[in-house]
Amino acid sequence: MAGIKSNFIPLNRKKHIYMANPIDYKTWMEQPRIFAERCRGLPLVWTPDVNWFNNDWLGPTPHLHDDATEIGYMAQGSLEIQVGSSKRVYGPGDFMIMPPNKYHNYWFTGEDTVCFFVVVGPNHKYNRLREKDFTPENFEGDAPYANVFTSDTLPSNEHFEVEKCTLAPGESEPLKAIDLRERIIYVVSGTAQAQVHTLSGPLAANQYIHIPASSRHQISNPGFEPVVYISMLVTDPYTAHGTVPEEE
C-alpha cells in the first residue's frame, strides 16, 4: 500500500520520545484485518476528536480475554493503558503484552492520532472476550513491555513468541513453513519483500502480513537500508488443530 511511511529517530532513549513523519492513518487502517481461529487483529486508530477507537467494533468496552493474550504495538501517538493493576502511558515503539484474564482499558493522551496494532490469540469463537463479572484476580498483575527502538528483546508468553528481527541489505530469512503456528510480520522500518507460496510483494514500514500455519514463506531485504520488523508466532496451547472438543 502506498502512503504508509514512518521514520522514527530516537531523541531520548529513557523517555521513548521520537520524531516521526505522521502515518497516513486512513490508509493504515485500510489494511486487511486478521481473523482466524488461532488469532485476530487489526490496526486500531484513535483520533483526538473521538472518545474511543474510531474503527473498533466493540465501542467503549473495557474487557479481558479468558485464556487468551492480547499484544499491542504503538506505531504512533500515545495511550494510557490499564492492564491488571498497572497503568502507564505507552508511546511510539512500545510493544506490550496483555496477559490472559487481566482487565484492560484505554485512555487517549497527547495530541497525535494514535495508530495501535493489536492481535489476540487464540481466537476461539466460544471465548473471545469478557466485559462483565470481573473478579479481584482480574485486576492484579502487570503488562510486560519493551520499546522496539531501544531494546533487542521483546516480551513473549505462552500464546505469542515475539522477536525483533533485522535484515541487512541483500539479506533474507530461510524459506520455511511453520507447522501449527500462525506468523505475523510487522515492519517497523525499511521495506521488506514478503513471499508466501507463489505470491510476493513489498511490505513497507507500518505494514503487516498474516502468514497461516504451514505456509511456505520468506522475508527478504532487497533494498539499500536495513529492515527492522517484529515477528510474532501465535501458538494455540489447547490442541494441535486449535479447537476444543465438545464435552460429552
N, C-alpha and C positions, 0 to 999 in steps of 0.2 A: 504494500500500500504506500503510495506516495504521500509525502507531507508529514510523516511521523519521524521526528528527529528530536533528540535531547542530548546535549553535550554538557555533562556536569564537570565543573572544575572545583576541587576541594579547596576551601578557603580556611576552614578551621576544623581540624580533624576531631577535636573534642566535642564540639557543638554540632557537628554534622551540618555545617552551613555550606551551601553551594550556589554558584551562579549557573544559570541554565537558559537555553533557548526554550521558550514556552512550548509545551506539547500542544499540537492541534487536537484538542480533546474530542471534538466532534468526529474527526476521522479515527482517532484512537479507539473510541467506544464502539465503532462500527466493526471492529474485528470480531470474528466468529466466537460465539460463546462455546464453552466446553460443556458437554452434557453426556456423560457416560455413566455406567453403573459404578465404576471404581472412583470416578471423580466428576466434579462440576466446577466451572469457574467462569469469570467474566472480568472485563476491565471496567471497574466502577468509576463514576465521575460525580463530583460534588462541587457545584459552582457556588460562589458566595451568596447568591440570591435565593437559595432554597434551604429547606430545613432538614433534608436528608439526601442521600444519594439520588441523583437525577434518574438513573436507569436501573434502580434496584426494585424488582417486582414485589419484594416484601413490604416496602414502605418503612416508616419508622418503627422498627421491630427489634428491640434488644432481645437476644436469644442465646442459645447454646446448641451444641451438637453432641448428642449422646453417642459415645463410642466412635466419634469421627473428629478429625482435626481440620482446622481452617488455617491456611497460611495467607500472608499478605505481603505485598511488595509496594512500597510507596515510591512511585515514579515521579510524582510532582505534588507540591503542596504539603500540608501537614494536617494531621488529625490527632486529637486527644482520644485515646482508646483505653477503655477499661477491659481487662481480662482477669477474671477471678477477683483477687483482692488488689491487683496492681492497676495503676492508672498513670500513663505517661504520654507525652507528645512525641509522635513519630514523624520524621521528615524525610526528604529525598534520599533514596538509597537504603532506607531501613527495611530489612526483611524480618518478619516476625512469625511466630507460631502461636496459635490459639489452641491450647491443648483440649483434648476431649472433656466434655462435661463441665466446661468452665464458661460462665456467663460472659458475654461481651457486648459492649455498647460503644457508640462513636459520637464525637462532637467536632464540629468544624472549628479550626483555628487558623490564624494568619489571614492573608488576603488573596492567596493564589488558588486558582481552581485545583482541586485535588484529583489526581489520577492514581487510583489504588487498585492493583491487580490482586484478585483473590481466587483461591482454589480450595474446595472442600473435598476431603476424601476419607472414607468411602462415601458413595452417594446412593445408598440403597433406598429404594422407594418407600420402604416401610418406616424409615427413620432418617429424615432429612434435617429437621431442626425441632427445637422445643422452645416455646415462648412463654411458658407458664409453669406453675408447680415447681418453682425453684427451691432448692434446699441449701442449708448453710455451706455444704461442701462445694456447691457451685460457685461460691464467692470467695474461695480460697485459691492460693497459688499465684503463679506469675506467668508472663509470656516471654519465653526465650527469644532474643532478637540480636541482630548484628547489622552493621552497615556495610553494604557491598563495596563501597569506595574505600573503606578503611580497614576491612578485615578480609582475610583469605578464607575464613571458615564461617559457614552459615549454619544455623541450628537445624537439627533433624529430630525426628521421633519415630514411633512405630508405624506411622502412616506415610511419612514423607522422608525420603533420603535426598538431602539437598546438598548441592556442590556448586561452588563458584568456579567457573572454567574460563580459561584464556587460551585463545588460539593466535599464534603469531602469523604474520602474513605468509600465505602459502601452506599453512599447516591444516591438517584435517584430523578429525576423530577416525578411528577404525570403523569400517562399515559393520553394523551389528544389528541384531534383533534381540530384544529383551523379553523373555517369557514371563507372562502373568503379571507384568507391571507396566502401567502406563508411564509415559515420559512427557514432561512439558519442558520446553526450552523457551526462556525469556531472554531476549538480547538486551543487555544494558548499554553497550556502546559498540560502535563499529557496525559493519554489515556482514552477516554470515550468509552462506549458501546452505540451504536445507534440502536434503534429498530424502524422500520417503517412497520406497518401492521405485517406480519408474518416474515419479513426479519430482520436480526440483524447482527451486526459485530462491530469490534473495529474501533475507529476513533482517530488516533494519532495526536500529535502536528503538526500543519500546514496542516491538512486535514480538509475538509469541506463536508457538505451534504446539499442538497436542498430537502426540505420536502414540497410537493404540498399541497395546501389548502385541508382541511377536511381529511387529512391522520392521522390516529391514530399513535402516536409515543411517544417515551420516551427516554430520555438521562440519562444514569447511569454512576456511577463510581465504577467498580468492583475491582479497583487496591488498592495500598497502599500509594498513594500520591494524593494530591488534583488535581482536573481537573478544569482548567480555560478555559472558552470559551465565544465567542461572539454570542449572539442570535440576529438575525435580522428578524423582522416581516415586510413583504413587503405589504403595503396597497395601493390598487388601488383606487384613490379618485373619479373616473368617474362614474362607475356603479357597481352594485353588481357582475356582471359577467366579469368585466374588459374590456368591449368593449364600443365603442361609436356608437349609431345608425346612420345609413346613413341619410343624410339630404334629406328631401322630396322635 
